[in-house]
């Protein structure tokens, strides 16, 4: 059985409260041998950390989601650096820009994003980016901050434009495939992934959201990232075993702290 990593899920969400043990076991049974669970509001970091401490295959990251940036206290670089000292804390975020529903908070989103970038620069941990309907601002900020000091980054659940994909790839960043890439009407998105270097691709669920076929419309969970990986293998013209090996190499290269744990 091939082994892959779900690089982005939300195991602390209430959707999993009644069966978290079973969800993680189903992931392992499906070949998903590692998961990175993401904290989106720093006030919830203790609960997310506890999940990572409880389950050996689970690592975690923490940050302030852009859609929550106006509702949460603005964090600091020092606070993120402090949190990052935990042995299972492997990434900064998710952070980013979302102008789809929360364009009115774009200024505070930009402030928050830059703080998270600076924490990634300080710690050497990868930045985890959420981008929606903010392609130009996102490309401008990522590029200008990279010129100040290099950092690594994954564009999580990538479903933006080919232009943003190219800007991210030109900086050496990674693109992550979610269930959206497996939707029948997502051929344009699959074409963007197909044009990317195969050594810059990750897979994720973003569970409990965005379940891939054949589970579309149902609650997503980490086991289902194998279905997205199977679609990714098709996109790159590989069998699932070869693509899974490539995904693991990519994840280990970006999330070095998880590899060394």
C-alpha positions in Angstrom: 0.0 0.0 0.0 1.4 3.5 -0.8 1.9 5.9 2.0 1.1 9.6 1.9 0.6 12.5 4.2 -2.5 14.7 4.6 -0.6 18.0 4.8 -3.6 20.1 6.0 -6.7 19.0 8.0 -8.6 20.4 11.0 -8.9 17.5 13.5 -9.9 19.9 16.3 -13.2 20.9 14.6 -16.4 19.6 16.3 -17.1 17.5 13.3 -14.6 15.0 14.7 -15.3 15.2 18.4 -17.3 12.0 18.7 -15.0 9.7 16.7 -11.5 11.2 16.4 -9.8 7.9 17.3 -11.8 6.2 14.5 -11.0 9.0 12.0 -7.3 8.7 12.6 -7.4 4.9 12.4 -9.3 5.0 9.1 -6.6 7.3 7.8 -3.8 4.9 8.8 -5.8 2.0 7.3 -6.0 3.9 4.0 -2.2 4.5 3.9 -2.4 8.1 5.2 0.4 7.7 7.8 0.8 11.3 8.8 -1.5 14.3 9.2 -0.9 18.0 9.9 -3.8 19.4 11.8 -4.1 23.2 11.5 -5.1 25.7 14.2 -6.9 28.7 12.7 -7.4 30.8 15.9 -4.5 31.0 18.3 -6.9 30.8 21.3 -7.5 27.2 20.3 -3.8 26.3 20.0 -3.8 24.3 23.3 -6.5 22.0 22.1 -4.8 21.5 18.7 -1.5 20.9 20.4 -3.1 18.2 22.7 -4.4 16.3 19.6 -0.9 16.3 18.2 0.5 15.1 21.6 -2.2 12.4 21.8 -1.7 10.8 18.4 1.7 9.8 17.2 0.9 10.3 13.4 -0.4 13.8 13.9 1.6 17.0 13.7 0.3 20.6 13.9 0.6 24.2 12.8 -0.9 27.3 14.2 -1.8 30.8 13.0 -4.7 33.2 12.5 -6.9 32.5 9.5 -7.4 35.6 7.4 -11.2 35.3 7.7 -10.7 35.6 11.5 -8.1 38.3 11.5 -10.5 41.1 12.4 -12.0 39.1 15.2 -8.9 37.8 16.9 -6.1 39.7 18.7 -3.3 40.4 16.4 -0.5 38.0 17.2 3.2 38.8 17.3 6.3 37.3 15.7 7.6 36.5 19.2 4.4 34.6 20.1 4.5 32.5 17.0 8.2 31.8 17.5 7.4 30.7 21.1 4.7 28.3 20.0 7.0 26.9 17.3 9.3 25.5 20.0 7.0 22.5 20.6 8.5 19.4 19.0 5.3 18.6 16.9 4.7 22.2 15.7 5.8 22.0 12.1 4.4 25.1 10.2 3.3 28.7 10.6 -0.4 29.3 9.7 -2.7 29.1 8.2 -2.6 32.7 7.3 -3.1 34.6 4.1 -5.7 36.8 2.4 -9.4 36.1 1.7 -11.3 38.9 -0.1 -14.3 36.6 -1.0 -16.2 37.1 2.2 -14.0 39.4 4.3 -12.6 42.0 1.9 -13.6 44.7 4.4 -10.8 43.5 6.7 -8.1 43.4 4.1 -5.8 45.8 5.9 -5.7 43.8 9.1 -5.4 40.6 7.0 -2.2 42.1 5.4 -0.8 43.0 8.8 -1.4 39.5 10.1 0.0 37.9 7.0 3.3 39.9 7.3 3.6 38.9 11.0 3.3 35.2 10.0 5.8 35.6 7.2 8.3 37.1 9.6 7.7 34.2 12.0 8.4 31.8 9.1 11.6 33.7 8.3 12.7 33.6 12.0 11.9 29.9 12.6 12.7 28.3 9.2 9.3 26.6 9.3 7.1 26.6 6.2 4.4 29.2 5.9 0.9 27.8 5.2 -1.1 30.2 2.9 -4.8 30.5 2.3 -5.6 32.7 -0.7 -9.0 33.5 -2.1 -9.9 36.3 -4.5 -6.8 38.2 -3.5 -4.3 37.0 -6.1 -2.5 40.3 -6.9 -2.1 41.4 -3.3 -1.0 37.9 -2.3 1.6 37.7 -5.1 2.9 41.2 -4.2 3.3 40.5 -0.5 4.8 37.1 -0.8 7.3 38.3 -3.3 8.3 41.5 -1.5 8.7 39.8 1.8 10.8 37.0 0.2 13.2 39.7 -1.1 13.6 40.9 2.5 14.5 37.4 3.7 13.8 34.0 2.1 11.3 31.5 3.6 9.5 28.4 2.5 5.8 28.2 1.9 2.9 26.0 0.7 -0.2 27.4 -1.0 -2.7 25.3 0.7 -5.8 24.0 -1.0 -4.6 25.8 -4.2 -7.5 26.9 -6.4 -6.4 30.3 -7.6 -5.2 31.6 -10.9 -2.3 30.3 -13.0 -0.6 33.7 -12.4 -0.6 33.2 -8.7 0.6 29.6 -9.1 3.5 30.9 -11.2 4.4 33.6 -8.8 4.5 31.1 -5.9 6.5 28.5 -7.9 9.0 31.1 -9.0 9.7 31.7 -5.3 10.3 28.0 -4.8 7.0 27.5 -3.0 4.7 24.4 -3.1 1.1 23.9 -4.3 -1.2 21.6 -2.4 -4.0 19.7 -4.1 -7.3 19.4 -2.2 -10.5 17.6 -3.2 -11.3 20.5 -5.4 -8.7 19.2 -7.9 -10.6 16.0 -8.2 -14.0 17.6 -8.9 -15.2 16.8 -12.5 -15.4 20.5 -13.5 -11.9 21.4 -12.2 -10.0 20.6 -15.4 -8.5 24.2 -15.5 -7.2 23.7 -12.0 -5.7 20.3 -12.9 -4.0 22.0 -15.9 -2.4 24.4 -13.5 -1.1 21.6 -11.4 0.1 19.6 -14.4 2.2 22.6 -15.5 3.9 22.8 -12.1 7.1 20.9 -11.2 6.1 17.6 -9.7 8.6 18.0 -6.8 6.5 21.0 -5.6 3.2 19.2 -5.1 1.5 18.2 -1.9 -2.0 16.7 -1.2 -4.4 17.5 1.6 -8.0 17.2 2.6 -8.7 20.5 4.4 -11.1 18.2 6.2 -13.9 18.4 7.3 -14.4 20.4 4.1 -14.1 19.7 0.3 -14.4 15.9 0.2 -13.2 14.5 -3.2 -15.3 12.1 -5.2 -16.8 9.6 -4.4 -17.5 11.4 -1.1 -18.3 14.9 -2.4 -20.9 16.6 -0.3 -20.1 14.5 2.7 -17.8 15.3 5.6 -14.2 15.0 4.6 -11.6 13.2 6.6 -7.8 12.5 6.2 -8.3 9.0 4.8 -9.9 10.6 1.7 -6.6 12.4 0.7 -5.7 9.1 -1.0 -8.5 9.8 -3.5 -7.0 13.2 -4.3 -3.6 11.5 -4.6 -5.0 9.1 -7.1 -6.4 11.9 -9.2 -3.0 13.7 -8.9 -1.3 10.6 -10.2 -3.5 10.7 -13.3 -2.7 14.4 -13.7 1.1 13.6 -13.8 0.8 10.4 -15.7 2.1 8.2 -12.9 0.9 5.2 -11.1 -0.3 5.8 -7.5 2.8 4.2 -6.0 5.3 6.4 -7.9 3.2 9.6 -7.2 2.9 8.7 -3.5 6.7 8.3 -3.2 7.1 11.8 -4.9 4.5 13.3 -2.5 6.4 11.9 0.5 9.7 13.3 -0.8 8.1 16.7 -1.3 6.5 16.8 2.1 9.7 15.7 3.9 11.6 18.4 2.0 9.2 21.2 3.0 8.2 20.0 6.5 11.7 19.0 7.7 10.7 19.1 11.3 8.0 16.4 10.8 10.6 14.3 8.9 13.1 14.5 11.7 10.5 13.9 14.5 
